[in-house]
Amino acid sequence: MNETEVRSRVSEPYTVLQDGECIVEIIPSGDAKIILDNVRNSVMPTIIGHHTYKTFRRNTALLDLVEALLGHCSDRVGFSSEFMRQLMSGRYRVGIVHIRPNGDALRLGMADVLRLEPSEVVLMRRLRGGGYLDGLGIPKAEGDLAITCTSLGSNYLIHVYTDGSLRPKGIYANVNTPVEFTGSNILYVDLAVDVVKAWDSGEVRVVDYDEYMSYVKMGIIPQRIQDRVSDVMRELQTNIGKLGEDCLSRARDLMG
């Protein structure tokens, strides 16, 4: 028997037999992953986006090849940017993965690509009928669409809900950590709080703020991110109507 087993036989109830370990699960944001990329690059050639690309992936043969080539390139930033552009080009469908602050991953399904570039992401999803649009209380009909506009590194996504003829119903702005692209999915950590507006209404509402504050009180969302959330919420409350109009207009242009 080892020492701990011996002590367990002779100790009083509730005696500490051995100090345990504190295990903490950390959900790194896109910014944090770039820091990890840079740390790894100090040891071996590492593209910017390495840790994002490895999210959900087991086969990293392409990444290994690219980083072997990076070892012969003097422009890491340019090389990494071109790799991301090539990774995003020619894709017709991508997934949207929405990670909650508690670590749960919610897949919003596959979206049709209208535009997929680092500086501009425009996607379209077809919704099932029944129920109501998130945060808006507007009934969902079969054939309704969700147009999503964002860009890599953005702290929000704009979702414009329309009917099948692109007649708008409402706008839902999701506040999140910087948007990432894994090679097949748009990825972000949802920060619980959102801003919504029915299309024909002048009222702008913040929803799920209590849920956001519960994560703040638990210490899950650090002060640096809280400050960013406050800034993003102010921007969205002021500009959500214009952002929604621009998103819908862009989708119409891309769809011809």
Contacts in CASP RR format, 6 or more apart in sequence:
PFRMAT RR
TARGET T0000
AUTHOR 0000-0000-0000
METHOD contacts of the structure
MODEL  1
MNETEVRSRVSEPYTVLQDGECIVEIIPSGDAKIILDNVRNSVMPTIIGH
HTYKTFRRNTALLDLVEALLGHCSDRVGFSSEFMRQLMSGRYRVGIVHIR
PNGDALRLGMADVLRLEPSEVVLMRRLRGGGYLDGLGIPKAEGDLAITCT
SLGSNYLIHVYTDGSLRPKGIYANVNTPVEFTGSNILYVDLAVDVVKAWD
SGEVRVVDYDEYMSYVKMGIIPQRIQDRVSDVMRELQTNIGKLGEDCLSR
ARDLMG
4 17 0 8 1.000
4 18 0 8 1.000
7 15 0 8 1.000
7 17 0 8 1.000
8 17 0 8 1.000
11 17 0 8 1.000
25 103 0 8 1.000
27 99 0 8 1.000
27 101 0 8 1.000
27 103 0 8 1.000
27 189 0 8 1.000
28 36 0 8 1.000
28 51 0 8 1.000
29 177 0 8 1.000
29 178 0 8 1.000
29 189 0 8 1.000
29 225 0 8 1.000
30 52 0 8 1.000
30 153 0 8 1.000
30 177 0 8 1.000
30 178 0 8 1.000
30 180 0 8 1.000
31 177 0 8 1.000
31 178 0 8 1.000
33 49 0 8 1.000
33 50 0 8 1.000
33 51 0 8 1.000
33 52 0 8 1.000
33 180 0 8 1.000
34 48 0 8 1.000
34 49 0 8 1.000
34 51 0 8 1.000
36 50 0 8 1.000
36 51 0 8 1.000
37 46 0 8 1.000
37 47 0 8 1.000
37 48 0 8 1.000
37 49 0 8 1.000
37 50 0 8 1.000
37 51 0 8 1.000
38 46 0 8 1.000
38 48 0 8 1.000
40 46 0 8 1.000
40 50 0 8 1.000
40 51 0 8 1.000
41 76 0 8 1.000
44 67 0 8 1.000
45 67 0 8 1.000
45 68 0 8 1.000
45 70 0 8 1.000
45 71 0 8 1.000
45 76 0 8 1.000
46 67 0 8 1.000
46 70 0 8 1.000
47 53 0 8 1.000
47 63 0 8 1.000
47 66 0 8 1.000
47 67 0 8 1.000
47 70 0 8 1.000
47 76 0 8 1.000
47 79 0 8 1.000
47 80 0 8 1.000
47 83 0 8 1.000
48 76 0 8 1.000
48 77 0 8 1.000
48 80 0 8 1.000
48 81 0 8 1.000
49 80 0 8 1.000
49 84 0 8 1.000
49 180 0 8 1.000
50 63 0 8 1.000
50 67 0 8 1.000
52 180 0 8 1.000
52 181 0 8 1.000
52 182 0 8 1.000
52 187 0 8 1.000
53 60 0 8 1.000
53 63 0 8 1.000
53 87 0 8 1.000
53 182 0 8 1.000
53 183 0 8 1.000
54 60 0 8 1.000
54 63 0 8 1.000
55 180 0 8 1.000
55 182 0 8 1.000
55 187 0 8 1.000
56 97 0 8 1.000
56 182 0 8 1.000
56 184 0 8 1.000
56 185 0 8 1.000
57 63 0 8 1.000
57 182 0 8 1.000
66 83 0 8 1.000
69 79 0 8 1.000
70 76 0 8 1.000
70 79 0 8 1.000
70 80 0 8 1.000
73 79 0 8 1.000
81 118 0 8 1.000
84 118 0 8 1.000
84 152 0 8 1.000
84 181 0 8 1.000
85 117 0 8 1.000
85 118 0 8 1.000
87 181 0 8 1.000
87 183 0 8 1.000
88 116 0 8 1.000
88 117 0 8 1.000
88 118 0 8 1.000
88 181 0 8 1.000
88 183 0 8 1.000
89 116 0 8 1.000
90 116 0 8 1.000
91 113 0 8 1.000
91 116 0 8 1.000
91 184 0 8 1.000
92 112 0 8 1.000
92 113 0 8 1.000
93 110 0 8 1.000
93 111 0 8 1.000
93 112 0 8 1.000
93 113 0 8 1.000
94 110 0 8 1.000
94 111 0 8 1.000
94 113 0 8 1.000
94 116 0 8 1.000
94 123 0 8 1.000
94 181 0 8 1.000
94 183 0 8 1.000
94 184 0 8 1.000
94 185 0 8 1.000
94 186 0 8 1.000
95 107 0 8 1.000
95 108 0 8 1.000
95 109 0 8 1.000
95 110 0 8 1.000
95 111 0 8 1.000
95 184 0 8 1.000
95 185 0 8 1.000
95 186 0 8 1.000
96 107 0 8 1.000
96 108 0 8 1.000
96 109 0 8 1.000
96 111 0 8 1.000
96 123 0 8 1.000
96 125 0 8 1.000
96 148 0 8 1.000
96 185 0 8 1.000
96 186 0 8 1.000
97 105 0 8 1.000
97 106 0 8 1.000
97 107 0 8 1.000
97 108 0 8 1.000
97 182 0 8 1.000
97 185 0 8 1.000
97 186 0 8 1.000
97 187 0 8 1.000
97 188 0 8 1.000
98 105 0 8 1.000
98 106 0 8 1.000
98 107 0 8 1.000
98 108 0 8 1.000
98 174 0 8 1.000
98 176 0 8 1.000
98 188 0 8 1.000
98 190 0 8 1.000
99 105 0 8 1.000
99 106 0 8 1.000
99 187 0 8 1.000
99 188 0 8 1.000
99 189 0 8 1.000
99 190 0 8 1.000
100 106 0 8 1.000
100 189 0 8 1.000
100 190 0 8 1.000
100 192 0 8 1.000
101 189 0 8 1.000
101 190 0 8 1.000
101 191 0 8 1.000
101 192 0 8 1.000
101 215 0 8 1.000
101 220 0 8 1.000
101 221 0 8 1.000
102 215 0 8 1.000
102 220 0 8 1.000
106 190 0 8 1.000
108 125 0 8 1.000
109 125 0 8 1.000
110 125 0 8 1.000
111 123 0 8 1.000
111 124 0 8 1.000
111 125 0 8 1.000
111 148 0 8 1.000
111 186 0 8 1.000
112 123 0 8 1.000
112 124 0 8 1.000
112 125 0 8 1.000
113 122 0 8 1.000
113 123 0 8 1.000
114 122 0 8 1.000
114 123 0 8 1.000
114 124 0 8 1.000
114 250 0 8 1.000
114 251 0 8 1.000
114 254 0 8 1.000
114 255 0 8 1.000
115 121 0 8 1.000
115 122 0 8 1.000
115 250 0 8 1.000
115 254 0 8 1.000
116 122 0 8 1.000
116 123 0 8 1.000
118 151 0 8 1.000
118 152 0 8 1.000
118 181 0 8 1.000
119 151 0 8 1.000
119 152 0 8 1.000
120 149 0 8 1.000
120 151 0 8 1.000
120 250 0 8 1.000
121 148 0 8 1.000
121 149 0 8 1.000
121 150 0 8 1.000
121 151 0 8 1.000
121 152 0 8 1.000
121 179 0 8 1.000
121 181 0 8 1.000
121 186 0 8 1.000
122 147 0 8 1.000
122 148 0 8 1.000
122 149 0 8 1.000
122 247 0 8 1.000
122 250 0 8 1.000
122 251 0 8 1.000
122 254 0 8 1.000
123 147 0 8 1.000
123 148 0 8 1.000
123 186 0 8 1.000
124 145 0 8 1.000
124 146 0 8 1.000
124 147 0 8 1.000
124 148 0 8 1.000
124 251 0 8 1.000
124 255 0 8 1.000
125 145 0 8 1.000
125 146 0 8 1.000
125 148 0 8 1.000
126 143 0 8 1.000
126 144 0 8 1.000
126 145 0 8 1.000
127 140 0 8 1.000
127 143 0 8 1.000
127 144 0 8 1.000
127 145 0 8 1.000
127 146 0 8 1.000
127 161 0 8 1.000
128 140 0 8 1.000
128 142 0 8 1.000
129 140 0 8 1.000
129 141 0 8 1.000
129 142 0 8 1.000
129 143 0 8 1.000
129 144 0 8 1.000
130 139 0 8 1.000
130 140 0 8 1.000
130 141 0 8 1.000
130 142 0 8 1.000
131 139 0 8 1.000
131 140 0 8 1.000
132 138 0 8 1.000
132 139 0 8 1.000
132 140 0 8 1.000
133 139 0 8 1.000
133 140 0 8 1.000
133 144 0 8 1.000
133 161 0 8 1.000
133 169 0 8 1.000
133 170 0 8 1.000
133 172 0 8 1.000
134 172 0 8 1.000
134 194 0 8 1.000
134 196 0 8 1.000
135 172 0 8 1.000
135 194 0 8 1.000
135 196 0 8 1.000
135 205 0 8 1.000
135 207 0 8 1.000
136 161 0 8 1.000
136 169 0 8 1.000
136 170 0 8 1.000
136 172 0 8 1.000
136 196 0 8 1.000
136 198 0 8 1.000
138 161 0 8 1.000
138 169 0 8 1.000
138 170 0 8 1.000
138 198 0 8 1.000
141 163 0 8 1.000
143 163 0 8 1.000
143 164 0 8 1.000
144 161 0 8 1.000
144 162 0 8 1.000
144 163 0 8 1.000
144 164 0 8 1.000
144 169 0 8 1.000
145 161 0 8 1.000
145 162 0 8 1.000
145 163 0 8 1.000
145 164 0 8 1.000
145 166 0 8 1.000
146 159 0 8 1.000
146 160 0 8 1.000
146 161 0 8 1.000
146 162 0 8 1.000
147 159 0 8 1.000
147 160 0 8 1.000
147 161 0 8 1.000
147 162 0 8 1.000
147 247 0 8 1.000
147 248 0 8 1.000
147 251 0 8 1.000
148 157 0 8 1.000
148 158 0 8 1.000
148 159 0 8 1.000
148 160 0 8 1.000
148 247 0 8 1.000
149 157 0 8 1.000
149 158 0 8 1.000
149 160 0 8 1.000
149 243 0 8 1.000
149 244 0 8 1.000
149 246 0 8 1.000
149 247 0 8 1.000
149 250 0 8 1.000
149 251 0 8 1.000
150 156 0 8 1.000
150 157 0 8 1.000
150 158 0 8 1.000
150 179 0 8 1.000
150 186 0 8 1.000
151 179 0 8 1.000
152 178 0 8 1.000
152 179 0 8 1.000
152 180 0 8 1.000
152 181 0 8 1.000
153 178 0 8 1.000
153 179 0 8 1.000
153 180 0 8 1.000
154 178 0 8 1.000
154 179 0 8 1.000
155 175 0 8 1.000
155 176 0 8 1.000
155 177 0 8 1.000
155 178 0 8 1.000
155 179 0 8 1.000
155 228 0 8 1.000
155 232 0 8 1.000
156 173 0 8 1.000
156 174 0 8 1.000
156 175 0 8 1.000
156 176 0 8 1.000
156 232 0 8 1.000
156 236 0 8 1.000
157 173 0 8 1.000
157 174 0 8 1.000
157 176 0 8 1.000
157 179 0 8 1.000
157 188 0 8 1.000
158 171 0 8 1.000
158 172 0 8 1.000
158 173 0 8 1.000
158 240 0 8 1.000
158 243 0 8 1.000
158 244 0 8 1.000
158 247 0 8 1.000
159 171 0 8 1.000
159 172 0 8 1.000
159 173 0 8 1.000
159 174 0 8 1.000
160 168 0 8 1.000
160 170 0 8 1.000
160 171 0 8 1.000
160 244 0 8 1.000
160 247 0 8 1.000
160 248 0 8 1.000
160 251 0 8 1.000
161 168 0 8 1.000
161 169 0 8 1.000
161 170 0 8 1.000
161 171 0 8 1.000
161 172 0 8 1.000
162 168 0 8 1.000
162 169 0 8 1.000
162 248 0 8 1.000
163 169 0 8 1.000
166 248 0 8 1.000
166 251 0 8 1.000
166 252 0 8 1.000
166 255 0 8 1.000
168 199 0 8 1.000
168 248 0 8 1.000
169 198 0 8 1.000
169 199 0 8 1.000
170 196 0 8 1.000
170 197 0 8 1.000
170 198 0 8 1.000
170 199 0 8 1.000
171 196 0 8 1.000
171 197 0 8 1.000
171 199 0 8 1.000
171 240 0 8 1.000
171 241 0 8 1.000
171 243 0 8 1.000
171 244 0 8 1.000
172 194 0 8 1.000
172 195 0 8 1.000
172 196 0 8 1.000
173 194 0 8 1.000
173 195 0 8 1.000
173 196 0 8 1.000
173 236 0 8 1.000
173 240 0 8 1.000
173 243 0 8 1.000
174 188 0 8 1.000
174 190 0 8 1.000
174 194 0 8 1.000
175 190 0 8 1.000
175 191 0 8 1.000
175 192 0 8 1.000
175 193 0 8 1.000
175 194 0 8 1.000
175 195 0 8 1.000
175 229 0 8 1.000
175 232 0 8 1.000
175 233 0 8 1.000
175 236 0 8 1.000
176 188 0 8 1.000
176 189 0 8 1.000
176 190 0 8 1.000
176 191 0 8 1.000
177 188 0 8 1.000
177 189 0 8 1.000
177 191 0 8 1.000
177 225 0 8 1.000
178 188 0 8 1.000
179 186 0 8 1.000
179 187 0 8 1.000
179 188 0 8 1.000
180 186 0 8 1.000
180 187 0 8 1.000
180 188 0 8 1.000
181 187 0 8 1.000
191 212 0 8 1.000
191 215 0 8 1.000
191 221 0 8 1.000
191 225 0 8 1.000
191 229 0 8 1.000
192 208 0 8 1.000
192 211 0 8 1.000
192 212 0 8 1.000
192 215 0 8 1.000
193 206 0 8 1.000
193 207 0 8 1.000
193 208 0 8 1.000
193 209 0 8 1.000
193 211 0 8 1.000
193 212 0 8 1.000
193 229 0 8 1.000
193 233 0 8 1.000
194 206 0 8 1.000
194 207 0 8 1.000
194 208 0 8 1.000
195 204 0 8 1.000
195 205 0 8 1.000
195 206 0 8 1.000
195 207 0 8 1.000
195 233 0 8 1.000
195 236 0 8 1.000
195 237 0 8 1.000
195 240 0 8 1.000
196 204 0 8 1.000
196 205 0 8 1.000
196 207 0 8 1.000
196 240 0 8 1.000
197 203 0 8 1.000
197 204 0 8 1.000
197 205 0 8 1.000
197 240 0 8 1.000
197 241 0 8 1.000
204 237 0 8 1.000
204 240 0 8 1.000
204 241 0 8 1.000
206 233 0 8 1.000
206 237 0 8 1.000
212 221 0 8 1.000
212 229 0 8 1.000
215 221 0 8 1.000
216 226 0 8 1.000
221 229 0 8 1.000
236 243 0 8 1.000
END
